[in-house]
Structures are given as structure tokens and as C-alpha cells.
Amino acid sequence: MRFREPVYQLRAELGTLPRNAPLVAALKGYADAGSVVELFNDNLLEHLESQPVVWFDPDELLDYRSRRPVAYLEADRLTEISRPSLQLSLLHDQTGAPFYLLHGFEPDFRWNAFLKDLTGLIDDLEMSTVTWMHSIPMPVPHTRPASSAVSGNRPEIIEQFSVWHPTTSMPAAALHVLEYDLIEAGYDVAGFVMLTPHYLAETEYPPAAVAATERVAVATGLALPSDDLREEAHDFTERLNEQVADNAELQTMVANLEVRHDEYLKSLTPGALSPDQVPSADEIGAEFESFLARQPTGDDDTDSGSTLS
């Protein structure tokens, strides 16, 4: 029998690593509305002690045409090349408790090999739980608390944090497949889908990153940092509200979203409104695109720091 080589390289001796620690996974590439995954990972890696454990081979797993390295140019000199990566790191929370973080880009190729190797690492390290997150655009207003949908086999987490319960089919992320396989294998898994205002999907949206951090903390029992993210979220919301206050059409759009959002939440109570009264993301997105198309495009109206740019 011919055995394949793993698609990763170890950066630490497995025998020296903690057992029974949770895995947190947040990968870019499938959906990251509001750059929530990126904000979530950057916050943890900036504020917590970390150690590389596994480096997944990008030449085997990533398409460089869609995950191009980023070159930083100063005048006539390249000062840095930021290469796409996918890795597993060991972190310690604010109390010193260990956990593993899977971060970087979702694989473009060899999903079966990647997931088999990752599942083998989860088994070898006897990880206690698996919690993952990503973010999608939804017709929700920024004036309401960031919300989420939750999948998995942890009813206490689903009951506490899931406000959207769709019955649908969709293209799967690699972490969807991981969740399915791990539940079949008897692991406790929770997957958080952060519902980010669709009109802010192309900009960083720190409020959803704060909410994601809080949810992952509850699901894992970890003490995760969020002070800096909260400050970013506060500043972002203040700037956004200033823009809304100065634009009547934007006020109307947000007010309509508030009404529909609140009606949907009421519809979760038996005998209340039907969820089909909530418009689709396409409908609300078309409304906002129409708003943008009517805005001035001259240089005098361009604000490079605009929250909604």
C-alpha cells in the first residue's frame, strides 16, 4: 500500500504540546464580510502568546493566482512580501489556559487530504472541543447588536446565540465539512456565522468581531481579549452614525432595515409575524446599490476615510 505524504510540516514536537485543549478555527477565503475573520485572528495573535505548531504547505493547498502575496513598495525598493499561509498555532488565553488556533486561508486544493490531516492532528492532540467562525453579509442594521447563526451539536450554545434558523442548501466551506465529519466522530462542535450588515460587507466591521470573540469565549470557556476591538467598534460606530445623520436617504434605509429586523425577531415567537416578511439580501442589496448610484462622484465628495467607502 502506498501512503501519501502529509500536507503539513510540524513546527513543534507533538509530544510536548498540551492535550484536551479546545480548537478555534477561523479561515479567510470562503466568506469574510466586514473582514470579521481577519479582525478576530489579528486581535488574538496580537494580544496573546502564540507558538507555531503546524505549517500547512501553501504550494499544495493554495492557488497563488487568487491568494497572491502582497508586495510593499517604498519608492524604488520592496520592503516586505506578505505570503499567504495556513497554520495551526498554540495560544494561551489571558489566564494562561492553552488553546489551538487554525488561521490563514481556506485551502483551494486537496480538501480531502487537508481535512484528513487536520482531523488526525485533532485526534493526536485530543482536542476537547472545536469552535469555528466566519462572517456573511445579511440585511441587518448596524444599529442593532451583532447577531449570529449557530450550527453544530451543542444545543446550549445554539439556544443562546442563534437568531437565524434557515433550512437551505449552500456551497460548503472547508470548515463546514470539518464540522460534519467531527460530529460523526463524536466531537463537540459549534460553528458561528456572524451576520454582518450587507452594506458594510466591503469594509472592516469591528462590532461583529467583538461579538465573535465573545461567542467563542463562551463556547470554549477561554478568557479572550477584546478591549482594543471594543474601542475600534466604538469609534467605528460613532463615525458611521455621523454619516447616517448627515444623509436622509441613508437614514431611511437603516430605518427600514431596523423595522424588518425587529419584525423578524418578533416572528420567532409563536403566533407572531411570518419570517417571509423579511426581504432577501438581494432585495436589500439592490436598494443600497441604488442609493450608492445616486451619490456624487466628484473629487470634492471623495473621502478616503469614509466608513461606507
Buried (B, 14 or more C-beta within 10 A) or exposed (E): EEEEEBBBEBBBEEEEBBEEBBBBBBBBBBBBBBBBBBBBBBBBBEBBEBEBBBBBBBEBBBBEEEBEEEEEEEEEEEEEEEEBBBBBBBBBBEEEBBBBBBBBBBBBEBBEBBBBBBBEBBEEBEBBBBBBBBBBBBBBBBBBEBBBBBBBBBEEBBEEBBBBEEEEEEEEBBBBBBBBBBBEEEBBBBBBBBBBBBBBBEBBBBBBBBBBBBBBBBBBEBBBBBEBBBEBBEEBBEBBBEEBEEBEEBEEBBEBBBEBBEBBBEBEEEEEBEEEEBBEBEEBBEBBEEBEEEEEEEEEEEEEEEBBE
